[in-house]
């Protein structure tokens, strides 16, 4: 039976799991799930390593993160956005994206801690057919977010949450990292992740071409290329750890986290 690595069905994950997706390892395969479902899959031992949102990492004390790779941005990200027909200062309610805890919590941190405003919240699963109401903002993640950024719809204001975070903190925002539950991955398993990303980072153009052929989303090739080459940062640095720590501190004021730091390093 093949060992399963959990990941997300978005363009940003493809460089990380490139070789595994292409069946380069006979004993390993990936399974693509929405970010909101990956933690349950990991805890239930359906996967042995999984990308998890940073919010899910904080919400389970037994989940531990590898400290090599992530999905993050150092400013504008393009795929984690708040959109509205209204200006940012006029938004009175935000519809959060039911697929992502990290993006939703980032939006709340921005609204309640960094750019304080009185905002009401609700949840929905966003689609291309969503009808936008005045004075309401909509958090949208993933390839649908890229499609909106690419198409630049008339009358719609697009606010990049990664960019807003960076303007307020001067730090990168880490959306997801690879996590495990219980047994620590062995050197072979860690090396597979290294090899897979190494090959993926060399083949970004092929990844974009293949994605655009198979994706249902209408995204300009230049937007997709810029996204993988410039927007998404895959290596965790000291600045990432500082950003993760700050996010934990700010979000813990209204989130019931089980961890008070990344990998419980402050215990």
N, C-alpha and C positions, 0 to 999 in steps of 0.2 A: 504494500500500500504506500502510495506517495505521501510525503509530508507536505502539508499545505501552508503557504504563506499568504496571509490576508492582505488585500490591497483594495484600492478604490477604482471605480470605472471612469477615471478622469485622465486627461492628457498628462497632467503633472506627475502621475505615478509611473508612467511608462519607462522613463530612463532608469529608474531604480530597479525595476524588475525585468529589464529588457531580455536578458539571456534566459531567465526562468520562463518568461512568457513564450519564448521561442523554443522551448523544450530542449534546452541545452543540457539539462540534468535529468537523468532518468528517474531519480528518486524524489524529485521535488516538482511542485507545480503551484501556481497562484490561483486564488479565487477572488473575484472582484465583487465587493459588496459596498453598499452605501456607508459612509463614515459612521452614521448613527447605529449601525448594526455590528460593527467590527469587534467591539469590546465583548459583547455577548458570545460571539463566535470564538474568541480567544479564551475566555474563561471556561467555556464548555469543551475546550480542547479540540475543537474542529480545525483550528489552525495552531501552529506552534510558535510562529512569529507573525505579527500583524502590524501594519501601519495603524496607529491610533491617533485620534485628535488629541491635542495637548489637554483638552478638557477631560477626556476620558482617562488619560494618564493620571491626572490629579484626583479623579473620582474613585479610583480603586487602589487601596493601599498595597495590594499584592502584585500589582502590575508594575514591571520595571522596564525602563527604556534602554536600548542600545544608544551609544553616544557618538555614533559616526555620522548617520544620515538623517535627513529630515526633509520636510516640505515647508519652505519658509520664503519670506521675501524681506528685502532690505529697502522698504519703500513700496512703491506701486507694485501690485500683484496681478491685477486685471481679472482674476477669477473669484475674488471675494469682495463683493460690492454691495452697496446700499443704493437703491434706485428710487426715484420719486418724481412726480410731476411738479413737486414743490421744492423750494430752496431748503437747504439743510436746517436753517434756523426756524422754518415754518412747519417742520414735521412734528406731529403730535402723537402719532402711533406708528409702531414698527411691526411688520409681519415678519417673523423670524423664519428661516429656512429649516424645515423639519429634518433635513438630512445631515445637519452639521451643528454640533455643540460648540466647537471652538469659534466658528464665525459668529454665532449668536452671542456667545459670552464676550467676544471682542467688541461687538456692537454695544452691548450693555456697559462694558467698561468705558468705552468712549463716551457714551451718553451720560453715565452716572458719576464718573470719576475724572475724566480728562477734559471733556467738553460738557459740563453738567447741564442737563435739561430734564424737564419732567416729561417722560415718555411712557405711554401704555404699550403693552406687548401682546402679540398673539402668534400662533404658528400656522404655517401652511406649506404644502409641497408645491414649489413654483414650477410653472410650465411656460412655454412660449406664448400661450394664449391668455396668460394672466391679464386681467383688466386692472389698471392702476387708478386708485382713487386719490383725489387731492388731499394734501396734508398727511398722507400715509407713505411711509418708507417700506421698502421690501428688501430684505437680505437675500442675496442669491449667490450661490457658490458654483464652482465647477465649470464644466464646458458650456452650460447655459449662460453663465456669467461672461465667459469669453465671447460667446455669440452676441450678447448685448453690447459689449465693448466694441466688437468688430462692426456691428451694424449701425451704431450711434443713432438710435431712434429719435425722431423729431419730438421735441417737447418733453424729453425725459432727461433728468439730471442724474449723473452717475458719480457716486462717491466711493472711492477706492478705500476699503477699510485698512489695508496694509499701509497705504500712503498716509492716512489720517493718524494711525498709530505711530508711524515713524516721525511725523511732524511734531507730535507731542512728546516723544520719548527719545528720539535719535537712536533707536534700537531696532533690530530686525524683529519680526514677529514669526514665531514658529507655530505652524498650523498642525503638524503631525510629525511623529517619529516612529521608528520600529520598536515594538514592545514584545515582551514575552511574559508568560504567567507560570510561575513555578520553576520548572527545570530551565537552567541557564543554557542557551544555545552553545553547542560545542564549536571548536575551531573550524571544522569543515563547514558547518552551517554559516558561520560568520564570513568565511572566505567566499562562499557562494554569493552572498550579498555584495561583497567587495567586487568580485568578478563581474557580476551582473550590472552594477552601476558603471564600472569601468567601460564595459562594452556599450552600455546605453549612452554614456556621455560622448562617445566617439561617433554615434550614429543618430544624432538629433535630427538631421535632415530626413533620414529614412523614417524615423518615428513620426515626424510631422506628415510626410507624404502618405504613409500608411493610415494614419489617423484620419486625415482629410478624406480619403477614399471611403473609409468605413463608418465615419461618424454621421449621425443624423443632424448634427448642428452645422450651421453655415458660418464658418469662421474663415476670415481671410488668411492666406498662407503666411503673409508677413506678420500678422498678429500672433499666429501660432508659433512661428520661429522665434520672434522676440520673447514670447512667453517662456519658452524652454531655455533660450540662450541667455536671457538677461533678467527676467522677472523672478523666476524660481531659483532659489538657492538650496542646494542639496547637502551641504556640509555644515555640521554644527561647529560653531566657534565660541570663544569666550563671550563675545557680544550676544550670541544667541542665548547662552545660559543666563546672562544678565536680563535679557528681555523676558525669558521664561519666568525668572524669579519675580520680576516686576509684575508680570501678568498674574501670577499666583497671588501676590500680595494684594493687588487691586481687586481682583475678582473674588477673593475669599471674603470680602465684605458682604457679599450677597449670594455666594455659592457655598454649598455644604461639601467642601473638598475633604477627602480622607487624607490627602498629603498636604503638607505645608511647604513643600519644596520639590524640585525635580529629583526623582529617584530617592526621595526622603533623605537627601544629603544633609539637611539641617537637624536630623534627629539626634 
